[in-house]
Amino acid sequence: METQKTILYNYHKSLGAKFVSFAGYEMPVQYSAGVVAEHKTTRSEAGLFDVSHMGQLSIEGGDDLILALEKIIPLDFKSIRNNQSKYTFLTNINGGIYDDLIITKVEKGFNFILNAACKKNDFQLIKDGLNNKFKLTLHKDLSLIALQGPKAPEILEKLIKGVSLLKFMNGQKFIYETTKVYITRSGYTGEDGFEISIPNDLVENFAKKLILNGAKPTGLGARDTLRLEAGLCLYGHDINETTTPIEANLKWAISKKRMKEGGFLGFDKIKLDVSGKLSRLRIGIRPCGKIIAREGTKIFSTKGEEIGLITSGTFGPSVNSSIAMGYVKFDFAKPEQKILLEVRGKKYEAVVSELPFYKKNYVR
């Protein structure tokens, strides 16, 4: 299958991007400044990310749509305010996670942001789950860019007045050059920022103006180190169809009402995970030395028992240390628990850490 390109591909090339194949797309992994510099700039100023490979799905409907969605997604749709966004999952009958999603309530229904590798499958799963009764649109006419960092509000405000008044996980329609765009105050970096859904024919013009006003082009490499410092999961690595939200330490994303009432796919297994003893739990890990423990690294107890596996690992530029996430047997999931990591045949000391590694800076 031919690798796809986003609308901004040629613009990325003109900015000196290095590309990597990701979820079937040629995506910029870094620019000339490098991953560490892009990471630090996002933390101190503002980084601009092209995330147009992700799926933008809209579903139209009213109360009947809410009732139907609550059968397949463990979200309290009735409680979501207009233009409010929520983090949730598409679960299977065994409580595993097909995908993690951001859902926003809009005037005619709901907007979904889907992971790039999952978007076609998600579309079909949701369509089937709704019994083909509602209008679903997986948009090919829209791009998605993210402006992240403490200077994001002032930069975006120069182009779109009033956007800095948005609160975290809330969105609104705005006008850019006579065209409607939808902006949410959200992101995947642990920083304040915005995600902008914009027509394909306007996105390059918009991106150029953001960069002229101080945003720095930032690739997937920095996006990964930023999200890992913030303790955020990457689908297909930290969560997948075999992990339940409870094992993934994401119980907070399922409301008490939905946990009490149930009625969604996978509820029986998820309820068991909540009421019983888990076999494993997602944790943060801090290696004690300079080693970087990548995905797939085996985790051992100090007595030599294999107890888990690392799912993400990198060097965290903002915390100036090696960091990782993974799953361990429940009895070893206590903060400051000493563990061992097997890297290139040798075992190195590490400790279980609370998440996030880096304190999030959201405007609520």
N, C-alpha and C positions, 0 to 999 in steps of 0.2 A: 504493500500500500504506500502510495506517495506521501511524503511528509508534507504537512500543511504549513502555511505561513499566515501570520496575522497581518492585518492591514498596515501595521507599522514596521514590517520587516525591512523594507528599503531604508526607512528612516533610521532604524537601529544600525544598519550597515554604515550609513553616513556618519554615525556617531562613534564608529570604531568598535562595535560590539563583537564579542566572540559568541558563537552559537553552540547550542547543544540540543539534541533531540529529546523532547519531553512530551509524553502523552500524545505522540503523533504529530507534534508541532516543532518547527525550528524556532527555538526561543533564545533570547540573549541571556547568557549565563553571567557575563560580566562585560564591563567596558574598560577603557584604557587605565582608569584609576585603580582597578582591581577590587576584589571582593571585600577585603578588610576596609579599604577606604570608603567604599560605597555603604558598607554596614555602618561605619562611624558617622558618615554624613547623614544618614537617615536618622540616627539617634540624636544628632546635634542640630541638624538643619531640616532638609526635606529630600526624600528620594522619590523618583517617579518610576513606577513599575507598569509594564504592559502585562495585563492578565487576561487578554482577550481570548486566550485559549480556553478559558473556563466557559461553562454553559450558562446562558441566561434564558431561563424558562419563565413564561408567564401563563397563568391559568385563570380563566374568567369564571366567576360564579359568586353566589351569595351564601346564605345560610346552608343550602343543600350541599355546596362545595365544602364548607367547613366540616359538616358531619361526615362526608366521604373521606376527606383528608385525615381526619382523626382516627380512621380505621387503619391507616397505613403508616402514619407518622406520629410519634409520641410527643406531640406538641399540643399545648392548650390553645388552639386556634381562636377560641371564643374570647380569650382574654387579651389578644393582641390589638393594640390601638392602631388607627390609621397611620401609615408611614413608619411604624415601629418594626425593627428587624429582630429576629431571634435565631440563635444557633440551635440546630437540631440534627436528626439523623433519619435516614431511610433504613429501616431495620428489616431483617428477614424473620421467618417463623421461629428460628432458633435463637433470636435475640442478637444475632450478629449484625454488623454495620455494613450495609451496601454502599453507603456514602454518607459523609457529613455535609450539611447544607446550611446556607443562610437564607431565611425566608422573610420577606417583607410584605406587610399588608398594604395594598394600594387600592385605589378607587374602585377598580372593577374586579378585584380578586387578590391574587398573591403573585409576587415575583420570587423566583428561586435562583440562587447561585449554586451551580453544580461543579464538582471537580472535573477537570478536562478529560481524564481517562475514563470517567464514569458516565459522562453526560448522555450518551446515546442509550446506554442500558437504563439509566435513571428515567429517561423520558418514557421508555417502553414500560418499565415497572410501574411508574405513576399512572400512565395511561390505562394500563390493564387494571391497576388497583382502583381506579375511578370508573371502571366499566365503560370507558369511552363515552361518558355522558357530558364531558365538559370540553371547552375549547382550550387546547394546549398549544403554545407556540414556542419552539426552541429557536431563538432569534439568530439569524445569520446576518442581519442588517445592523447589528449593534456591536461596538467594541467596548472593552472594559479596561480602564486604567486606574491605578491606585496611587495617590499622593500621600506619603507617610512621613511623619516627623513633626517636631515642635513648631517648625515654620510653615507647615502645610496650610493652616488657616489663613495666615496673612498673604501667602502666595495665591491661593485660590480666590480669596476675597477680591484681589485686584482684577480678576476676570469675571467673577460672578458675585454680585453684591448680596449680602445677607446669608451666605453659606456658612460663615463662621458662627452663626447663631444656633446651628444644628447641635443637638446633644448626641452622645455616643449611642450607637445602634438605633438611630433614627434617620429618616431620609425625607426627601422632598423633590418635587419637580422645580427646575429652574430654567431660565431662558439664556441660551448662549448664541449670540448672533442670529436672533429670531427663531432659533430651534430649541425645542424642549429637550432637556437632558435630565436624568434622574441621578441624584447624588445622595449617598448615605455616609454618615460619619462612622466609619468602620475600617477594618483592615486586618492584616495577618502578620504584624511586626511587633506588637506590644507598644506601639507609639500611637499618639493621636494622629488622625488622618482621615482620608476620604476615599471612597470608591465611586468612580464616575462612569455611568452607562451612557454612551454617546453614539450617535449614528456614525457609521463607518466613514462617510464622506467628510466628517468634521474632525475626526480624531487626530490626524496628523497636525492640522492647524492648531488644535487645542494643546497638544503635547508640546509643540514648538513654543507656544506662548508661556506655558508653565516653566519650561526650561529657561527661556529668556528672563523670566521673573525670579529665577533662583533655584528651581528644582534641579536635582542632579539625576541623570539617567542611571538606573539601578537594575541589576540583573537577578536571575533566579538564585545565583550563588549566595548573594547577600540576603535575599528573601528567606533562604533556608536557615542561615545562621541567626537571623533576627527572630524568626518564629520559634526556633529551638530555645533560644535564650528566654523567650516569653512562655515556654512550656506548652506550645500549641502543637496539636497532632498533625501529621502529614498522612493523608489517606493512602493506603497501600503499603505503608511502612509501620506507623504507630497504631493504626486501627485498620481493620479489614472485616471480611465476612465472618471470621472466626472469633472476633473479639466483641464482647458485649459492652454497652456504655458503662456498666458498673465496673467491669474489669479494667476498663480504660480510664477509670477515675473521673468519669464525666456524668456522674449521677445528677450533678447540679443542673444539667440541661434538660432534665425531665421534671416537670412540675409535680408538686405533692398531689394535686388534683388528678393528674393523669396516672400517677402511680397508685392512687387509691381506686380510681374507676377502671383502669385498664382499657381493654377494648382495642388495642393496637397490635400489629404484628410483632410477635416475639415477647409479648407481655409476660407470659407464664415463666419463661426462662429468666427474664430480667427480674421478676418478682422473687424468684428463687435465689438469685444472686444477692438481692438486697437483704432477704431474711436469713439466708444461710451463710456459711463460711465460704469465701471465695478461694479458688485454687491459686489464683495469681492476681497481680495488681500492677498497673502502670506506675512507674516511679521516676523521679529524677536521680541522676547518678553523677557524682563528682570524682573522677580519677584523682588519686593523690599526687601523682607525678605529672610529667609533661606528655605522657602518651595520649594519643587520641584513639578512643575505642569506637570503631565504626559499626554500622548496622551488621548484625550477624555475629557479633562478639559474644562468646559464652560467658555467663556469670556464674560464679561459684561461691559457696559459703567459705568461711575461713577454715572449715574442716575438710574442704575439698569436694563437697557435694555440689553437683550441678543444679542450680536453682532458677536459671532464667536466661534471657537473651536480650541483647541491646537492639533497639529498633531504629534509633537515630543517634548519631554522635558527631561532634565537631569541636573546633576551638571557638569559644565565645569571646569575640573582641571586646565587648562591653564589660565582661566580667573577668577578662584576662586569665581565663583558665579553660581547660578541657571540660566539656559537659556532654551529657548523654541522657537519653531516655530509654526505658525498656520495661520488660515485665519480669517480676520475680515471684516465687512462691509467697503466698500471703504472709506467712510467719516472718519473712525477711524484709517486709515492706515498711519498716519503721525508720523515720529520719535518724541519721547518724549511725545506722546499722553498718558495720564493717563487712565488706564483700571483696571478692577477687574477680578481676577481669582477665581473660585469656587472650592476649594479643601476640600474634606470631609465635605461638607455642610457649610463651612465658606468661606467668600470672603476676598481675600488678594490683596493688591495694587501691581500693576506692571506698566511698561511703554513699549510702542512700541519702538523697537530698530532697527537701521540699521543693515543689514547683510553684511559681516560676523561678528561674535563676536570676532573671532581671525583672525589676518591678515595673509593671505596666503603667503607662501614662495616658489614661483615657479621660476625656472630658464628659462628665456625666450630668 
